[in-house]
């Protein structure tokens, strides 16, 4: 994968976590390293060599590569008014489209929007380890206002573990749905970004393949297995 000129990077792989937790842990990792950007890549996405550079050049708060959903009608995972964009209308064109909901399969986030979310919503960070002895209460949950969490380097003052907040939250079929709506973790984040005056964009000229049993590419469905002997 091509890297933008003059950019250094660190990577983290997260498996075995609920998807919203994995994304929130990645945000904490980026905060701890004072990163300027966070690039999400899901395990079923096949990047092109220039995917990141194309997204980076646009200097958007949140911008993602275009890719199709894993179920019919294989529309783009990018919505306006809860309606998915049609691949036939946009693929093959170098367009930057502001949307309301975007899949995070290959998405670049300017960390300045993360700080804006913390300030606007006065967010708290919490430690995943319980500290009943230190806190002398029943829950044992150590919570920090975001500025305090920042002062501690985004680490718990009791155990040194990383602190996590809910930038991404999966609210479908949960009690929170009545208050904030029913969203997957990525769509929840997108609506939060819009609420603080940020933009969420999809780059139709940066199309990436989405893997099912086959690959969803610009030309349609492609089966990389040519015969039964190929594994």
LUMVO-367296 format. One record per residue (C-alpha): x, y, z; residue in three letters; residue number from 1. Coordinates in Angstrom, 2 decimals, always signed. Layout:
<fidrens>
+---------+---------+---------+------+-----+
:       X :       Y :       Z : code : pos :
+---------+---------+---------+------+-----+
:       X :       Y :       Z :  ALA : NUM :
...
+---------+---------+---------+------+-----+
</fidrens>
This chain:
<fidrens>
+---------+---------+---------+------+-----+
:       X :       Y :       Z : code : pos :
+---------+---------+---------+------+-----+
:   +0.00 :   +0.00 :   +0.00 :  UNK :   1 :
:   +1.33 :   +3.40 :   -0.98 :  UNK :   2 :
:   +1.83 :   +5.83 :   +1.90 :  UNK :   3 :
:   +1.33 :   +9.59 :   +1.59 :  UNK :   4 :
:   +4.72 :  +11.35 :   +1.38 :  UNK :   5 :
:   +6.26 :  +12.20 :   +4.74 :  UNK :   6 :
:   +3.73 :  +10.13 :   +6.73 :  UNK :   7 :
:   +4.84 :   +7.58 :   +9.31 :  UNK :   8 :
:   +2.44 :   +5.00 :  +10.73 :  UNK :   9 :
:   +1.80 :   +2.42 :  +13.42 :  UNK :  10 :
:   -0.68 :   -0.42 :  +13.03 :  UNK :  11 :
:   -2.86 :   -2.48 :  +15.33 :  UNK :  12 :
:   -4.84 :   -5.63 :  +14.60 :  UNK :  13 :
:   -7.89 :   -6.43 :  +16.70 :  UNK :  14 :
:   -9.72 :   -9.77 :  +16.62 :  UNK :  15 :
:  -12.22 :  -11.46 :  +18.92 :  UNK :  16 :
:  -13.82 :   -8.20 :  +20.04 :  UNK :  17 :
:  -17.30 :   -6.87 :  +19.32 :  UNK :  18 :
:  -16.80 :   -4.58 :  +16.34 :  UNK :  19 :
:  -17.72 :   -1.42 :  +18.26 :  UNK :  20 :
:  -15.17 :   -2.24 :  +20.98 :  UNK :  21 :
:  -12.48 :   -2.91 :  +18.40 :  UNK :  22 :
:  -13.05 :   +0.46 :  +16.78 :  UNK :  23 :
:  -13.11 :   +2.29 :  +20.12 :  UNK :  24 :
:   -9.85 :   +0.58 :  +21.16 :  UNK :  25 :
:   -8.31 :   +1.72 :  +17.88 :  UNK :  26 :
:   -9.36 :   +5.32 :  +18.65 :  UNK :  27 :
:   -7.65 :   +5.06 :  +22.06 :  UNK :  28 :
:   -4.52 :   +3.66 :  +20.41 :  UNK :  29 :
:   -4.49 :   +6.62 :  +18.01 :  UNK :  30 :
:   -4.93 :   +9.08 :  +20.89 :  UNK :  31 :
:   -2.10 :   +7.50 :  +22.86 :  UNK :  32 :
:   +0.22 :   +7.81 :  +19.86 :  UNK :  33 :
:   -0.92 :  +11.38 :  +19.13 :  UNK :  34 :
:   -1.84 :  +10.30 :  +15.62 :  UNK :  35 :
:   -3.22 :  +12.83 :  +13.18 :  UNK :  36 :
:   -5.31 :  +10.29 :  +11.30 :  UNK :  37 :
:   -6.88 :   +6.89 :  +11.91 :  UNK :  38 :
:   -7.34 :   +4.50 :   +8.98 :  UNK :  39 :
:   -9.77 :   +1.62 :   +9.46 :  UNK :  40 :
:   -9.45 :   -1.46 :   +7.23 :  UNK :  41 :
:  -11.80 :   -4.39 :   +7.79 :  UNK :  42 :
:  -10.47 :   -7.92 :   +7.31 :  UNK :  43 :
:  -12.78 :   -8.61 :   +4.34 :  UNK :  44 :
:  -11.69 :   -5.55 :   +2.35 :  UNK :  45 :
:   -9.11 :   -5.78 :   -0.46 :  UNK :  46 :
:   -7.31 :   -2.45 :   -0.82 :  UNK :  47 :
:   -5.64 :   -1.12 :   -3.92 :  UNK :  48 :
:   -2.13 :   +0.26 :   -3.70 :  UNK :  49 :
:   -3.35 :   +3.88 :   -3.91 :  UNK :  50 :
:   -6.46 :   +3.65 :   -1.69 :  UNK :  51 :
:   -4.99 :   +5.47 :   +1.29 :  UNK :  52 :
:   -3.26 :   +8.19 :   -0.73 :  UNK :  53 :
:   -6.47 :   +8.95 :   -2.61 :  UNK :  54 :
:   -8.37 :   +9.38 :   +0.64 :  UNK :  55 :
:   -5.59 :  +11.34 :   +2.35 :  UNK :  56 :
:   -5.28 :  +13.85 :   -0.49 :  UNK :  57 :
:   -8.87 :  +15.00 :   +0.00 :  UNK :  58 :
:   -8.29 :  +16.33 :   +3.55 :  UNK :  59 :
:  -11.78 :  +15.44 :   +4.77 :  UNK :  60 :
:  -12.88 :  +14.88 :   +8.41 :  UNK :  61 :
:  -14.20 :  +11.41 :   +7.54 :  UNK :  62 :
:  -13.77 :   +9.89 :   +4.09 :  UNK :  63 :
:  -14.11 :   +6.30 :   +2.97 :  UNK :  64 :
:  -13.43 :   +4.20 :   -0.08 :  UNK :  65 :
:  -16.45 :   +2.98 :   -2.02 :  UNK :  66 :
:  -17.39 :   -0.68 :   -1.77 :  UNK :  67 :
:  -20.51 :   -2.79 :   -2.23 :  UNK :  68 :
:  -22.58 :   -4.50 :   +0.44 :  UNK :  69 :
:  -22.24 :   -8.25 :   +0.89 :  UNK :  70 :
:  -25.92 :   -8.91 :   +0.18 :  UNK :  71 :
:  -28.16 :   -8.18 :   -2.81 :  UNK :  72 :
:  -28.67 :   -5.74 :   -4.43 :  UNK :  73 :
:  -24.96 :   -5.08 :   -3.72 :  UNK :  74 :
:  -25.39 :   -1.33 :   -3.35 :  UNK :  75 :
:  -22.64 :   +0.95 :   -2.06 :  UNK :  76 :
:  -22.24 :   +0.99 :   +1.72 :  UNK :  77 :
:  -22.97 :   +4.72 :   +1.78 :  UNK :  78 :
:  -26.40 :   +6.20 :   +2.42 :  UNK :  79 :
:  -28.28 :   +9.45 :   +1.96 :  UNK :  80 :
:  -31.71 :   +9.59 :   +3.61 :  UNK :  81 :
:  -31.13 :   +5.94 :   +4.58 :  UNK :  82 :
:  -31.00 :   +5.01 :   +0.90 :  UNK :  83 :
:  -27.85 :   +3.34 :   -0.43 :  UNK :  84 :
:  -26.05 :   +4.86 :   -3.41 :  UNK :  85 :
:  -26.22 :   +2.88 :   -6.63 :  UNK :  86 :
:  -22.91 :   +1.49 :   -7.96 :  UNK :  87 :
:  -24.08 :   +1.92 :  -11.55 :  UNK :  88 :
:  -24.45 :   +5.66 :  -11.04 :  UNK :  89 :
:  -21.14 :   +6.36 :   -9.33 :  UNK :  90 :
:  -18.50 :   +3.68 :   -9.91 :  UNK :  91 :
:  -15.78 :   +4.67 :  -12.35 :  UNK :  92 :
:  -16.24 :   +8.37 :  -11.62 :  UNK :  93 :
:  -13.89 :  +10.49 :   -9.52 :  UNK :  94 :
:  -16.51 :  +11.95 :   -7.21 :  UNK :  95 :
:  -16.48 :  +12.99 :   -3.55 :  UNK :  96 :
:  -20.03 :  +12.65 :   -2.21 :  UNK :  97 :
:  -21.12 :  +13.84 :   +1.21 :  UNK :  98 :
:  -23.32 :  +11.17 :   +2.77 :  UNK :  99 :
:  -25.10 :  +10.60 :   +6.06 :  UNK : 100 :
:  -24.02 :   +7.01 :   +6.71 :  UNK : 101 :
:  -20.85 :   +5.27 :   +5.61 :  UNK : 102 :
:  -19.32 :   +1.86 :   +6.15 :  UNK : 103 :
:  -15.94 :   +1.96 :   +7.90 :  UNK : 104 :
:  -14.42 :   -0.91 :   +5.91 :  UNK : 105 :
:  -11.77 :   +1.38 :   +4.41 :  UNK : 106 :
:  -12.18 :   +4.75 :   +6.06 :  UNK : 107 :
:   -9.79 :   +7.57 :   +6.96 :  UNK : 108 :
:  -10.63 :   +9.75 :   +9.97 :  UNK : 109 :
:   -8.97 :  +13.06 :  +10.79 :  UNK : 110 :
:   -8.36 :  +12.87 :  +14.55 :  UNK : 111 :
:   -9.43 :  +16.49 :  +14.96 :  UNK : 112 :
:  -13.03 :  +15.31 :  +14.55 :  UNK : 113 :
:  -12.48 :  +12.90 :  +17.47 :  UNK : 114 :
:  -11.49 :  +15.82 :  +19.69 :  UNK : 115 :
:  -14.50 :  +17.78 :  +18.50 :  UNK : 116 :
:  -16.76 :  +14.89 :  +19.52 :  UNK : 117 :
:  -15.16 :  +14.74 :  +22.97 :  UNK : 118 :
:  -15.66 :  +18.46 :  +23.52 :  UNK : 119 :
:  -19.20 :  +18.66 :  +22.14 :  UNK : 120 :
:  -20.55 :  +15.67 :  +24.06 :  UNK : 121 :
:  -18.30 :  +16.07 :  +27.12 :  UNK : 122 :
:  -17.34 :  +12.43 :  +26.75 :  UNK : 123 :
:  -16.10 :  +10.11 :  +29.48 :  UNK : 124 :
:  -13.53 :   +7.37 :  +29.21 :  UNK : 125 :
:  -13.59 :   +4.17 :  +31.26 :  UNK : 126 :
:  -11.25 :   +1.37 :  +32.22 :  UNK : 127 :
:  -12.27 :   -2.17 :  +31.26 :  UNK : 128 :
:  -10.75 :   -3.51 :  +34.50 :  UNK : 129 :
:  -12.90 :   -3.18 :  +37.61 :  UNK : 130 :
:  -11.37 :   -1.30 :  +40.54 :  UNK : 131 :
:  -13.73 :   -1.99 :  +43.44 :  UNK : 132 :
:  -10.92 :   -1.90 :  +46.00 :  UNK : 133 :
:   -9.54 :   +1.45 :  +44.87 :  UNK : 134 :
:  -12.92 :   +3.11 :  +44.30 :  UNK : 135 :
:  -14.71 :   +1.50 :  +47.24 :  UNK : 136 :
:  -18.03 :   +1.22 :  +45.44 :  UNK : 137 :
:  -20.19 :   -1.56 :  +44.07 :  UNK : 138 :
:  -19.53 :   -1.08 :  +40.36 :  UNK : 139 :
:  -15.78 :   -0.60 :  +40.48 :  UNK : 140 :
:  -15.94 :   +1.21 :  +37.13 :  UNK : 141 :
:  -13.27 :   +3.88 :  +36.83 :  UNK : 142 :
:  -14.58 :   +6.74 :  +34.69 :  UNK : 143 :
:  -12.64 :   +9.81 :  +33.60 :  UNK : 144 :
:  -13.83 :  +13.03 :  +31.97 :  UNK : 145 :
:  -12.04 :  +13.26 :  +28.62 :  UNK : 146 :
:   -9.69 :  +16.04 :  +29.75 :  UNK : 147 :
:   -8.63 :  +13.99 :  +32.76 :  UNK : 148 :
:   -8.18 :  +10.93 :  +30.56 :  UNK : 149 :
:   -5.98 :  +13.05 :  +28.30 :  UNK : 150 :
:   -3.88 :  +14.19 :  +31.25 :  UNK : 151 :
:   -3.28 :  +10.53 :  +32.19 :  UNK : 152 :
:   -2.19 :   +9.72 :  +28.64 :  UNK : 153 :
:   -5.47 :   +7.89 :  +27.95 :  UNK : 154 :
:   -4.47 :   +5.27 :  +30.53 :  UNK : 155 :
:   -6.10 :   +4.27 :  +33.81 :  UNK : 156 :
:   -4.34 :   +5.78 :  +36.83 :  UNK : 157 :
:   -4.96 :   +2.58 :  +38.84 :  UNK : 158 :
:   -3.73 :   -0.11 :  +36.46 :  UNK : 159 :
:   -2.21 :   +1.63 :  +33.45 :  UNK : 160 :
:   -4.57 :   -0.04 :  +30.98 :  UNK : 161 :
:   -5.89 :   +1.95 :  +28.06 :  UNK : 162 :
:   -9.13 :   +3.86 :  +28.56 :  UNK : 163 :
:  -12.01 :   +3.57 :  +26.13 :  UNK : 164 :
:  -14.97 :   +5.75 :  +25.22 :  UNK : 165 :
:  -18.02 :   +5.16 :  +23.02 :  UNK : 166 :
:  -17.29 :   +6.88 :  +19.75 :  UNK : 167 :
:  -18.71 :   +3.79 :  +18.09 :  UNK : 168 :
:  -21.81 :   +2.14 :  +19.53 :  UNK : 169 :
:  -24.04 :   -0.64 :  +18.22 :  UNK : 170 :
:  -27.60 :   +0.31 :  +19.17 :  UNK : 171 :
:  -29.72 :   -2.06 :  +17.06 :  UNK : 172 :
:  -32.11 :   -4.03 :  +19.32 :  UNK : 173 :
:  -30.79 :   -2.30 :  +22.44 :  UNK : 174 :
:  -32.38 :   -0.03 :  +25.01 :  UNK : 175 :
:  -30.39 :   +2.90 :  +23.64 :  UNK : 176 :
:  -32.23 :   +2.67 :  +20.32 :  UNK : 177 :
:  -35.19 :   +4.57 :  +21.77 :  UNK : 178 :
:  -32.94 :   +7.51 :  +22.59 :  UNK : 179 :
:  -30.45 :   +7.66 :  +19.73 :  UNK : 180 :
:  -31.99 :   +5.45 :  +17.00 :  UNK : 181 :
:  -31.07 :   +2.03 :  +15.66 :  UNK : 182 :
:  -27.60 :   +2.12 :  +14.14 :  UNK : 183 :
:  -24.69 :   -0.16 :  +13.43 :  UNK : 184 :
:  -21.50 :   +1.06 :  +15.06 :  UNK : 185 :
:  -20.22 :   +2.84 :  +11.93 :  UNK : 186 :
:  -23.51 :   +4.60 :  +11.19 :  UNK : 187 :
:  -23.72 :   +5.69 :  +14.84 :  UNK : 188 :
:  -20.31 :   +7.34 :  +14.48 :  UNK : 189 :
:  -21.33 :   +9.05 :  +11.25 :  UNK : 190 :
:  -24.40 :  +10.63 :  +12.85 :  UNK : 191 :
:  -22.27 :  +11.84 :  +15.75 :  UNK : 192 :
:  -19.87 :  +13.49 :  +13.29 :  UNK : 193 :
:  -22.73 :  +15.22 :  +11.50 :  UNK : 194 :
:  -24.11 :  +16.41 :  +14.85 :  UNK : 195 :
:  -20.92 :  +18.38 :  +15.54 :  UNK : 196 :
:  -20.82 :  +19.97 :  +12.10 :  UNK : 197 :
:  -18.42 :  +17.53 :  +10.46 :  UNK : 198 :
:  -18.82 :  +15.88 :   +7.09 :  UNK : 199 :
:  -18.83 :  +12.22 :   +6.07 :  UNK : 200 :
:  -17.77 :  +11.53 :   +2.50 :  UNK : 201 :
:  -17.34 :   +8.62 :   +0.12 :  UNK : 202 :
:  -14.70 :   +8.65 :   -2.63 :  UNK : 203 :
:  -16.19 :   +6.84 :   -5.62 :  UNK : 204 :
:  -12.84 :   +6.94 :   -7.41 :  UNK : 205 :
:  -11.32 :   +4.85 :   -4.62 :  UNK : 206 :
:  -13.25 :   +1.61 :   -5.09 :  UNK : 207 :
:  -12.15 :   -1.46 :   -3.13 :  UNK : 208 :
:  -13.25 :   -5.08 :   -3.32 :  UNK : 209 :
:  -15.46 :   -6.56 :   -0.59 :  UNK : 210 :
:  -15.00 :  -10.26 :   -0.01 :  UNK : 211 :
:  -17.87 :  -12.73 :   +0.35 :  UNK : 212 :
:  -17.39 :  -16.25 :   -1.02 :  UNK : 213 :
:  -16.45 :  -14.22 :   -4.09 :  UNK : 214 :
:  -15.25 :  -10.65 :   -4.52 :  UNK : 215 :
:  -17.45 :   -7.65 :   -5.21 :  UNK : 216 :
:  -15.42 :   -5.53 :   -7.61 :  UNK : 217 :
:  -16.21 :   -2.61 :   -9.93 :  UNK : 218 :
:  -17.19 :   -4.91 :  -12.79 :  UNK : 219 :
:  -19.50 :   -7.02 :  -10.62 :  UNK : 220 :
:  -18.99 :  -10.35 :   -8.83 :  UNK : 221 :
:  -15.65 :  -12.09 :   -9.38 :  UNK : 222 :
:  -14.82 :  -15.61 :   -8.26 :  UNK : 223 :
:  -11.06 :  -15.90 :   -7.61 :  UNK : 224 :
:  -11.29 :  -19.72 :   -7.35 :  UNK : 225 :
:  -10.98 :  -21.06 :  -10.89 :  UNK : 226 :
:  -11.36 :  -24.75 :  -10.12 :  UNK : 227 :
:  -11.92 :  -27.14 :   -7.24 :  UNK : 228 :
:   -8.20 :  -27.77 :   -6.74 :  UNK : 229 :
:   -7.51 :  -24.13 :   -5.92 :  UNK : 230 :
:   -7.55 :  -23.32 :   -2.20 :  UNK : 231 :
+---------+---------+---------+------+-----+
</fidrens>
